[in-house]
């Protein structure tokens, strides 16, 4: 699904130019001609990002930004004809994620829009709870706790990370090298048998706990966290 952009801009030429350029780049674009209309459209279409002019009739951009921010964390980029530091600071204090000073190049708008979307996605991913629950098994990476059959089991960090990585994609097979790259890092130069040792230790902790999941060896390939019925 295309990323949706709301442009709130009272200058028809600028709004039209932004719309044409962003639609050409594959974005889904809606346009509002003043602050009041912009806030109304924001609430009705719930866009993924907002390009918001500062000087507009009905409501100025700062007021719209504060209103949006009071009910949503959607990324907002301010568009302003003024380059003074005070205006930029006011925009950021109002809750904007970035600002672009007019006149601007369309390539700059696209680059800033993509950068803000990336940052927003990264923040959302970091806030997402890293907790997996299976029958008699809880892998909680936020608390760094492994709970097996109702009891917390002391587990070293790399064992936790390895188990979480495998269990995050049930029934998917990973090679030892893939696991080394993802869990230990691309700069790890140790023996691939390190994975075998960690899997063996995990199996000792998880043996016979449930018949609904298991840590399996796929001979000549690697390992998988197998879940019944998935």
N, C-alpha and C positions, 0 to 999 in steps of 0.2 A: 504494500500500500504506500502511495506517495506521501511524503512529509508535507503537512499543511502549514502554510504561512499566512498570517494576517498582516496586511499592510495598512497602517492607519496614517494617512497622509492627505492634507488638504490641497496640496499642489497636484492638480490633475495630471500634468505632464510627467512629473516625477513618479507618481503612483503608477501610471500606465507603463512607463519605462521599466520600473522594477517588476511589475507583473509580467510583462512580456519576457524579460530576461530570465526570471526565475521559473516561469512555466517552460521555457525552452530547456532549462536545466533539469526538468522533471518534477518540479515542486507543484503542489496544488495550492493555488493562491486565491485569497479573498481580499477585497479592498473596502476600506471605510474612509469617508471624506472628512469626518470630524471626530473629536474625542468621544462624544456621547454615542455616536453610531459605532465607533470602534469598540467601546465597552460592551455594547449590546451584542455586536457580532461575535466578540470574544466569548461571551457566555453561551451563545447559541451554537457556534461551530467548534469550540474548544480546540484551537489550533495547536500545533506542536511548537511554534515559535512566533513571536510578534516583532515586527519592524514598526517602531512607533515614533512619529514626528513629535517635536516639542511644542512648537508654536502653532496652535490650532484653535478654531472656534469651538464653542460649547464647553469643552473641557480641554485644558492643555495636557501635553504629554506626561508631565510629572504627575498630575492628578490621576490620569488613566493608569499610569504605572503603579501608583500606590494602591489604587482600587483593585487592579489585577493581582498584585502581590498579596493582598489581604486574603485572597481566596485561592491562589494557585502559585506554584513554583515554576510555571512555564517560562522558558528563556525569553528575555526581552532585550532587544537592541534599540537604543535611542538614535533617532536621526535628527541632527540639529544643524542649523545654518551658522550657529555661533561656535567659535573655537575657544572661548574663554574657559579657563580652568574651573571657575566657579560653576558654570553650567554643567560641565562634565561631572563634577563632584556631586551636584544636586541630583543629577540623573542616577548616579550610582547609589547615592543614599536613599533614593526613592525605591530602589530594588532592581534597577536595570543590571543586566549582565555585561553589557558592552555599549559603546556608542560609536557613531560614525559621523564625522563632520562634513557637511555639504560645502562645496560640490564634491562628489565622490565618484570613483571609478566603479563600474559594475563588478569587476573582478575582485575589488576590495570587499564589496558587500557580500559576495558569494563566499570569499575566504573567511570573513568574520562570522558569517552565518554558520558555516560548516564547523568552525572552531568552537563556537558556543554550543552547538548541538553535541559535539564530541564531549565537551566538558560536562554538559548536563547528563549525558548517558553514563559517563564514568562515575559521577556522583551518585546517580540512581543505583548503579550496580554495586557501589560500595555500601549503600544503605540497605541493600537487600539482605535479609537474614541468611546466614550460611549455616543452615541446620537441616539435616536429613533424618527422617524418621522411618524406620522399618520395624517389622515385628521383633520386639525385645532388643532393639538396637537404636540408639540415638547418637548421631555424629554431629556435635555442635562445635563448629570452627570459631564462632564468635567467643564462646567461653573456653574453647580448646579443651572440651571434655568429651570423653567417650563413655556412654552408659550402656552396659551390657546386662540384659535381664534385670533391669532396675538398679544395678550397682555401678558406681563410677569406677572405671578401670584406669589405672595410671598408664598413660601411653605417651611415648616420646613424640616430639613435634613431627618428624618425618613420617612416622607410622600413621599419625593422624591425617597428615596431608595426603599421603598415598591412598589411604582408605577413602577419604572424602572424594578424591579425584576419581577413583574407580566407581564409587557408589553414585556419583553425580550423573553418570551415564550408564544406568543398569544394562547389563547384557552386551555392552560394547567391549570388544577385545582391543587391548593395547599391547604393543610390543614393549620389551624392556627399554629399548632406546627412547620410545615415546614417553614412557614414564620417567625416565631419567631427565629428559628435556623439560617436561612439564612440572615435575615435582622438585627435582634437584636443581634444575636450571641449565641453560645452554652452555654455561661455562664449567660444568662439572666434568671432570676428566677421570672419574673413578671407574671401577669395573662394573659391568652390567649385573654381576652377581649380587651387587648391593641390593637390587630390587628383590631378588630371591630371598635374601636374608630377612628383609623387612616383611615380605609376604608371609614367610614362615612364622615370624613372631606374631603377626596379626592373627594367623590361623590358630595359634595356641590360645589366644585370648577369646576367639570367636567359636571355637570348636563345639559342635553339638548344641548350640544355643537355639537355633530355629531351622525348620525345614522349608521356610519360605524364601530364604536367600543363602548364598554361599560365596566364598572367595575361591574361584576356580582357575586352574591352570589350563591353558589351551596349548597343547604340546607343539613345540617348534615355532610357536608364535609369541605368546605372552600370557597375560592374565585378564580376567574380567570379574566383575561383581555380578553374579547371576541372581536374578529375581524371578521367582515363579509367577507365571501369568502375565509377564510384561513382554 
